[in-house]
Amino acid sequence: MARKAMSIQIEESLQDAFREKCKSEKLKYSEVAEALLQSYVDGGINVAVETRYKVTPKDL
């Protein structure tokens, strides 16, 4: 199967923690990311995005 590069923007601290976790498990982070993507596509995991807004009174 052909391989294709993918570029995403994520929180720096999350990326650092992910790379460190992969390194400690002796795994390539691209392979772990691909496994997560495949699991999502196959329906093995669900993702729910929650956006929250907080509205407060403006001081007059």
KEKOLVEX-902894 format. One record per residue: residue in one letter; z, y, x of N, C-alpha, C in turn; residue number from 1. Coordinates in Angstrom, 3 decimals. Each point is the difference from the previous one (the first is absolute). Layout:
N
@resn = a; n.zz = Z; n.yy = Y; n.xx = X; ca.zz = Z; ca.yy = Y; ca.xx = X; c.zz = Z; c.yy = Y; c.xx = X; resi = NUM
...
This chain:
60
@resn = m; n.zz = 0.000; n.yy = -1.178; n.xx = 0.850; ca.zz = 0.000; ca.yy = 1.178; ca.xx = -0.850; c.zz = 0.000; c.yy = 1.243; c.xx = 0.897; resi = 1
@resn = a; n.zz = -0.784; n.yy = 0.989; n.xx = -0.358; ca.zz = -0.078; ca.yy = 1.237; ca.xx = 0.773; c.zz = 1.314; c.yy = 0.770; c.xx = -0.091; resi = 2
@resn = r; n.zz = 0.343; n.yy = 0.693; n.xx = 1.062; ca.zz = 1.227; ca.yy = 0.792; ca.xx = 0.046; c.zz = -0.387; c.yy = 1.471; c.xx = -0.072; resi = 3
@resn = k; n.zz = 0.840; n.yy = 0.800; n.xx = -0.606; ca.zz = -0.258; ca.yy = 1.420; ca.xx = -0.145; c.zz = 1.292; c.yy = 0.766; c.xx = 0.248; resi = 4
@resn = a; n.zz = -0.119; n.yy = 1.104; n.xx = 0.728; ca.zz = 1.169; ca.yy = 0.846; ca.xx = 0.277; c.zz = 0.430; c.yy = 0.721; c.xx = -1.267; resi = 5
@resn = m; n.zz = 1.310; n.yy = 0.270; n.xx = -0.081; ca.zz = 0.554; ca.yy = 0.708; ca.xx = -1.155; c.zz = 1.008; c.yy = 1.010; c.xx = 0.527; resi = 6
@resn = s; n.zz = -0.067; n.yy = 1.201; n.xx = -0.486; ca.zz = 0.916; ca.yy = 1.047; ca.xx = 0.441; c.zz = 0.773; c.yy = 0.520; c.xx = -1.204; resi = 7
@resn = i; n.zz = 1.330; n.yy = 0.051; n.xx = 0.133; ca.zz = 0.849; ca.yy = 0.522; ca.xx = -1.076; c.zz = 1.023; c.yy = 0.958; c.xx = 0.583; resi = 8
@resn = q; n.zz = 0.543; n.yy = 0.853; n.xx = -0.840; ca.zz = 1.068; ca.yy = 0.896; ca.xx = 0.423; c.zz = 1.277; c.yy = -0.414; c.xx = -0.706; resi = 9
@resn = i; n.zz = 1.039; n.yy = -0.267; n.xx = 0.801; ca.zz = 1.304; ca.yy = -0.379; ca.xx = -0.541; c.zz = 1.075; c.yy = 0.766; c.xx = 0.757; resi = 10
@resn = e; n.zz = 1.203; n.yy = -0.034; n.xx = -0.527; ca.zz = 1.124; ca.yy = 0.653; ca.xx = 0.671; c.zz = 0.146; c.yy = -0.544; c.xx = 1.419; resi = 11
@resn = e; n.zz = 0.194; n.yy = 0.897; n.xx = 0.940; ca.zz = 0.096; ca.yy = -0.372; ca.xx = 1.404; c.zz = 1.138; c.yy = -0.989; c.xx = 0.249; resi = 12
@resn = s; n.zz = 1.142; n.yy = 0.231; n.xx = -0.618; ca.zz = 1.148; ca.yy = -0.883; ca.xx = 0.221; c.zz = -0.272; c.yy = -1.406; c.xx = -0.536; resi = 13
@resn = l; n.zz = -0.727; n.yy = -0.099; n.xx = -1.114; ca.zz = -0.357; ca.yy = -1.310; ca.xx = -0.550; c.zz = -0.954; c.yy = -0.723; c.xx = 0.937; resi = 14
@resn = q; n.zz = -0.986; n.yy = 0.723; n.xx = 0.517; ca.zz = -0.940; ca.yy = -0.611; ca.xx = 0.935; c.zz = 0.720; c.yy = -0.496; c.xx = 1.246; resi = 15
@resn = d; n.zz = 0.899; n.yy = 0.805; n.xx = 0.537; ca.zz = 0.750; ca.yy = -0.402; ca.xx = 1.195; c.zz = 0.841; c.yy = -1.241; c.xx = -0.275; resi = 16
@resn = a; n.zz = 0.694; n.yy = -0.017; n.xx = -1.138; ca.zz = 0.846; ca.yy = -1.147; ca.xx = -0.355; c.zz = -0.853; c.yy = -1.256; c.xx = -0.208; resi = 17
@resn = f; n.zz = -1.159; n.yy = 0.158; n.xx = -0.644; ca.zz = -0.909; ca.yy = -1.124; ca.xx = -0.239; c.zz = -0.493; c.yy = -0.578; c.xx = 1.318; resi = 18
@resn = r; n.zz = -0.424; n.yy = 0.863; n.xx = 0.904; ca.zz = -0.485; ca.yy = -0.478; ca.xx = 1.302; c.zz = 1.106; c.yy = -0.695; c.xx = 0.785; resi = 19
@resn = e; n.zz = 1.205; n.yy = 0.562; n.xx = -0.032; ca.zz = 1.127; ca.yy = -0.623; ca.xx = 0.704; c.zz = 0.344; c.yy = -1.367; c.xx = -0.591; resi = 20
@resn = k; n.zz = -0.011; n.yy = -0.094; n.xx = -1.323; ca.zz = 0.283; ca.yy = -1.280; ca.xx = -0.671; c.zz = -1.052; c.yy = -1.035; c.xx = 0.388; resi = 21
@resn = c; n.zz = -1.257; n.yy = 0.392; n.xx = -0.028; ca.zz = -1.076; ca.yy = -0.919; ca.xx = 0.388; c.zz = 0.166; c.yy = -0.431; c.xx = 1.457; resi = 22
@resn = k; n.zz = 0.328; n.yy = 0.960; n.xx = 0.856; ca.zz = 0.195; ca.yy = -0.307; ca.xx = 1.424; c.zz = 1.147; c.yy = -0.985; c.xx = 0.192; resi = 23
@resn = s; n.zz = 1.093; n.yy = 0.212; n.xx = -0.716; ca.zz = 1.163; ca.yy = -0.891; ca.xx = 0.135; c.zz = -0.298; c.yy = -1.407; c.xx = -0.513; resi = 24
@resn = e; n.zz = -0.945; n.yy = -0.109; n.xx = -0.941; ca.zz = -0.398; ca.yy = -1.302; ca.xx = -0.538; c.zz = -1.200; c.yy = -0.587; c.xx = 0.754; resi = 25
@resn = k; n.zz = -0.452; n.yy = 0.748; n.xx = 1.033; ca.zz = -1.162; ca.yy = -0.407; ca.xx = 0.805; c.zz = -1.258; c.yy = -0.178; c.xx = -0.853; resi = 26
@resn = l; n.zz = -0.204; n.yy = 0.956; n.xx = -0.905; ca.zz = -1.165; ca.yy = -0.007; ca.xx = -0.878; c.zz = -0.808; c.yy = 1.273; c.xx = 0.217; resi = 27
@resn = k; n.zz = -1.306; n.yy = -0.087; n.xx = -0.190; ca.zz = -0.845; ca.yy = 1.187; ca.xx = 0.048; c.zz = 0.154; c.yy = 0.729; c.xx = -1.326; resi = 28
@resn = y; n.zz = 0.243; n.yy = 1.314; n.xx = 0.076; ca.zz = 0.227; ca.yy = 0.718; ca.xx = -1.263; c.zz = -1.228; c.yy = 0.013; c.xx = -0.881; resi = 29
@resn = s; n.zz = -1.190; n.yy = -0.087; n.xx = 0.585; ca.zz = -1.213; ca.yy = -0.052; ca.xx = -0.827; c.zz = -0.053; c.yy = -1.299; c.xx = -0.801; resi = 30
@resn = e; n.zz = 0.493; n.yy = -1.089; n.xx = 0.581; ca.zz = 0.015; ca.yy = -1.282; ca.xx = -0.718; c.zz = 1.031; c.yy = 0.007; c.xx = -1.122; resi = 31
@resn = v; n.zz = 1.145; n.yy = 0.627; n.xx = 0.242; ca.zz = 1.024; ca.yy = 0.093; ca.xx = -1.040; c.zz = -0.514; c.yy = 0.876; c.xx = -1.146; resi = 32
@resn = a; n.zz = -0.615; n.yy = 1.129; n.xx = 0.332; ca.zz = -0.554; ca.yy = 0.879; ca.xx = -1.027; c.zz = -1.077; c.yy = -0.725; c.xx = -0.801; resi = 33
@resn = e; n.zz = -0.846; n.yy = -0.760; n.xx = 0.681; ca.zz = -1.047; ca.yy = -0.747; ca.xx = -0.702; c.zz = 0.604; c.yy = -1.046; c.xx = -0.934; resi = 34
@resn = a; n.zz = 1.065; n.yy = -0.668; n.xx = 0.430; ca.zz = 0.662; ca.yy = -0.992; ca.xx = -0.848; c.zz = 0.595; c.yy = 0.665; c.xx = -1.243; resi = 35
@resn = l; n.zz = 0.597; n.yy = 1.177; n.xx = 0.167; ca.zz = 0.552; ca.yy = 0.725; ca.xx = -1.139; c.zz = -1.107; c.yy = 0.432; c.xx = -0.964; resi = 36
@resn = l; n.zz = -1.101; n.yy = 0.503; n.xx = 0.537; ca.zz = -1.127; ca.yy = 0.395; ca.xx = -0.836; c.zz = -0.556; c.yy = -1.195; c.xx = -0.771; resi = 37
@resn = q; n.zz = -0.131; n.yy = -1.133; n.xx = 0.675; ca.zz = -0.545; ca.yy = -1.192; ca.xx = -0.654; c.zz = 0.932; c.yy = -0.490; c.xx = -1.098; resi = 38
@resn = s; n.zz = 1.300; n.yy = 0.051; n.xx = 0.258; ca.zz = 0.970; ca.yy = -0.422; ca.xx = -1.008; c.zz = -0.075; c.yy = 0.900; c.xx = -1.231; resi = 39
@resn = y; n.zz = -0.204; n.yy = 1.286; n.xx = 0.207; ca.zz = -0.138; ca.yy = 0.933; ca.xx = -1.121; c.zz = -1.269; c.yy = -0.300; c.xx = -0.807; resi = 40
@resn = v; n.zz = -1.108; n.yy = -0.186; n.xx = 0.699; ca.zz = -1.275; ca.yy = -0.290; ca.xx = -0.660; c.zz = 0.067; c.yy = -1.313; c.xx = -0.774; resi = 41
@resn = d; n.zz = 0.688; n.yy = -0.996; n.xx = 0.559; ca.zz = 0.121; ca.yy = -1.310; ca.xx = -0.637; c.zz = 1.011; c.yy = -0.011; c.xx = -1.152; resi = 42
@resn = g; n.zz = 0.734; n.yy = 1.081; n.xx = -0.184; ca.zz = 0.986; ca.yy = 0.076; ca.xx = -1.066; c.zz = 1.355; c.yy = -0.560; c.xx = 0.385; resi = 43
@resn = g; n.zz = 0.204; n.yy = -0.242; n.xx = 1.286; ca.zz = 1.267; ca.yy = -0.554; ca.xx = 0.464; c.zz = 1.131; c.yy = 1.011; c.xx = 0.039; resi = 44
@resn = i; n.zz = -0.346; n.yy = 1.265; n.xx = 0.101; ca.zz = 1.002; ca.yy = 1.073; ca.xx = -0.032; c.zz = -0.508; c.yy = 1.108; c.xx = -0.918; resi = 45
@resn = n; n.zz = 0.929; n.yy = 0.715; n.xx = -0.586; ca.zz = -0.322; ca.yy = 1.151; ca.xx = -0.833; c.zz = 0.477; c.yy = 1.259; c.xx = 0.693; resi = 46
@resn = v; n.zz = -0.673; n.yy = 1.094; n.xx = -0.256; ca.zz = 0.408; ca.yy = 1.292; ca.xx = 0.539; c.zz = 0.131; c.yy = 0.973; c.xx = -1.163; resi = 47
@resn = a; n.zz = 1.134; n.yy = 0.679; n.xx = -0.061; ca.zz = 0.223; ca.yy = 1.030; ca.xx = -1.011; c.zz = 0.290; c.yy = 1.305; c.xx = 0.728; resi = 48
@resn = v; n.zz = -0.757; n.yy = 1.024; n.xx = -0.310; ca.zz = 0.195; ca.yy = 1.309; ca.xx = 0.613; c.zz = 0.759; c.yy = 0.869; c.xx = -0.983; resi = 49
@resn = e; n.zz = 1.109; n.yy = 0.535; n.xx = 0.455; ca.zz = 0.821; ca.yy = 0.849; ca.xx = -0.853; c.zz = -0.033; c.yy = 1.425; c.xx = 0.539; resi = 50
@resn = t; n.zz = -0.482; n.yy = 0.905; n.xx = -0.810; ca.zz = -0.009; ca.yy = 1.411; ca.xx = 0.356; c.zz = 1.030; c.yy = 0.695; c.xx = -0.869; resi = 51
@resn = r; n.zz = 0.870; n.yy = 0.734; n.xx = 0.647; ca.zz = 1.051; ca.yy = 0.686; ca.xx = -0.745; c.zz = -0.048; c.yy = 1.486; c.xx = 0.304; resi = 52
@resn = y; n.zz = 0.254; n.yy = 0.772; n.xx = -1.018; ca.zz = 0.066; ca.yy = 1.447; ca.xx = 0.140; c.zz = 1.341; c.yy = 0.465; c.xx = -0.528; resi = 53
@resn = k; n.zz = 0.546; n.yy = 0.998; n.xx = 0.626; ca.zz = 1.259; ca.yy = 0.570; ca.xx = -0.455; c.zz = -0.236; c.yy = 1.488; c.xx = -0.263; resi = 54
@resn = v; n.zz = 0.288; n.yy = 0.410; n.xx = -1.222; ca.zz = -0.158; ca.yy = 1.390; ca.xx = -0.377; c.zz = 1.383; c.yy = 0.586; c.xx = -0.209; resi = 55
@resn = t; n.zz = 0.255; n.yy = 1.111; n.xx = 0.653; ca.zz = 1.297; ca.yy = 0.660; ca.xx = -0.146; c.zz = -0.229; c.yy = 1.456; c.xx = -0.409; resi = 56
@resn = p; n.zz = 0.976; n.yy = 0.595; n.xx = -0.662; ca.zz = -0.144; ca.yy = 1.408; ca.xx = -0.408; c.zz = -0.125; c.yy = 0.911; c.xx = 1.211; resi = 57
@resn = k; n.zz = -0.820; n.yy = 0.999; n.xx = -0.149; ca.zz = -0.179; ca.yy = 0.990; ca.xx = 1.051; c.zz = 1.117; c.yy = 1.031; c.xx = -0.114; resi = 58
@resn = d; n.zz = 0.618; n.yy = 0.329; n.xx = 1.130; ca.zz = 1.046; ca.yy = 1.031; ca.xx = -0.029; c.zz = -0.624; c.yy = 1.346; c.xx = -0.320; resi = 59
@resn = l; n.zz = 0.622; n.yy = 0.697; n.xx = -0.942; ca.zz = -0.524; ca.yy = 1.313; ca.xx = -0.408; c.zz = 0.740; c.yy = 1.112; c.xx = 0.683; resi = 60
